[in-house]
């Protein structure tokens, strides 16, 4: 399980980094989204993978799922969602202002 | 529990939210409210500084959750100094914006107040994840402020600015995730305790997280090689936004200073003084690259942006000496360089207005209106930024160099800082003579006879902020004794981590 999710995060990050380095705004936006997926999963993982345990300490439960990363990841999701929305609008604005979707505003032939 | 520590956060936040309720047409009410709120913020920042100047550390637990479990705000000498600098800078940037910048787009004043909310929050928080949240708040406000008014070039450099900062934010989260996964806490004081007793098999993981964090802070501070976004972003945005943004690189510098003295400082066991090998060379290289950029700039605003890069390099050089004198010197230099660069950004805007299509290109142009007054102001500001005596820049750089006397890398530090000073003088002299001495009566582009540039009346609103920022620099010069004493006390407090940890965590035990 741990190995599977680690590999998943690795692939997402690699894809995100690759897409971020592309020269058009659409792949860059996708890349940033993938990066934020990767980082959200990573943050979630940091509470360790625990299955079927309550997120609070009770007297009966012997083990518990760490609730803090869940709160952190919720914050991170909201923020990255807002950032993605902003950057999409910005990319559209850049597309209309500059007439093409190159990140430097250059026309490539 | 005193509520003083949270007021610098609540005031801009509530002002911003309240302004949102007003209609866009009511610009005069918005201006008044925003201005009054900023003035009150100065008063509270000054009061906060007086309260903590005797060495008190104000700790404010949000929702009264005890320290390692809940988020705490913390105000010490360093935080108070930076908040006062921010609020002083903001009010003058705001007055300048009332000249008309705030009408170029929507919601300027709201974004401005939210930016202050993010800045003050980043300076006050004592929790690493909360620092991330405040970084995002100030960044999101800064994205919109930067693009305020629109325009092709502004949007292009804005896109770069946003993308690189979003990537930086994901790195921040990776670093915070690793630290939480290994150490089980995100409270900075608690992190400092846990890092000191780290088990050997976790050292490399925590080191990775620490250096990832450094990358993020270096990106915000515009340290080499992560400074590339700054010159285009700062030179393309509107003047009040650029003036306010001069404090944004200082957020990165503040975070480096805070995290690497508290968590990875002298008492961090196997990870003590983690940055020693990295910070000084990178800071010096930043100064070199910044100086070359300054000489190679084609526009005045680009030059000022490179001056911001150089000042970040100088500040981090002085902090990387890892001595009390070094930190104290940097803290004296910090407000000076912020105010001087902001004033230059505002002055550059006045010059742009008067040179018509020439804007601030470093080419011979026609005689601008009110050239004597503007020229004199430029002259004094040039003295300030190139650290010539007798003003505060000279005193600041002198203190930095004196602090470096004991350091083994003294020859490099001395050579690079002095050489960059010389290059700054050359660049400023060239700019000044191009704009004010070699101005011709003939407009070369159309070959027509032009005696003066377009008549543009000089308003009090435009001059007041510039002269006030200049006046602040003169005050820093005049009060260099008390201010450098305050810097020394701050440095002593920063290096005394046990007191800090006790102040934050001791209260949580009660």
Boltz contact constraints between the chains, C-beta under 6 A:
constraints:
  - contact:
      token1: [A, 32]
      token2: [B, 166]
      max_distance: 6.0
  - contact:
      token1: [A, 35]
      token2: [B, 170]
      max_distance: 6.0
  - contact:
      token1: [A, 39]
      token2: [B, 170]
      max_distance: 6.0
  - contact:
      token1: [A, 39]
      token2: [B, 173]
      max_distance: 6.0
  - contact:
      token1: [A, 39]
      token2: [B, 174]
      max_distance: 6.0
  - contact:
      token1: [A, 42]
      token2: [B, 177]
      max_distance: 6.0
  - contact:
      token1: [A, 43]
      token2: [B, 173]
      max_distance: 6.0
  - contact:
      token1: [A, 43]
      token2: [B, 177]
      max_distance: 6.0
  - contact:
      token1: [A, 46]
      token2: [B, 177]
      max_distance: 6.0
  - contact:
      token1: [A, 46]
      token2: [B, 180]
      max_distance: 6.0
  - contact:
      token1: [A, 46]
      token2: [B, 181]
      max_distance: 6.0
  - contact:
      token1: [A, 72]
      token2: [B, 129]
      max_distance: 6.0
  - contact:
      token1: [A, 76]
      token2: [B, 173]
      max_distance: 6.0
  - contact:
      token1: [A, 79]
      token2: [B, 136]
      max_distance: 6.0
  - contact:
      token1: [A, 83]
      token2: [B, 166]
      max_distance: 6.0
  - contact:
      token1: [A, 87]
      token2: [B, 162]
      max_distance: 6.0
  - contact:
      token1: [A, 90]
      token2: [B, 159]
      max_distance: 6.0
  - contact:
      token1: [A, 93]
      token2: [B, 155]
      max_distance: 6.0
  - contact:
      token1: [A, 94]
      token2: [B, 155]
      max_distance: 6.0
  - contact:
      token1: [A, 94]
      token2: [B, 159]
      max_distance: 6.0
  - contact:
      token1: [A, 97]
      token2: [B, 152]
      max_distance: 6.0
  - contact:
      token1: [A, 97]
      token2: [B, 155]
      max_distance: 6.0
  - contact:
      token1: [A, 105]
      token2: [B, 156]
      max_distance: 6.0
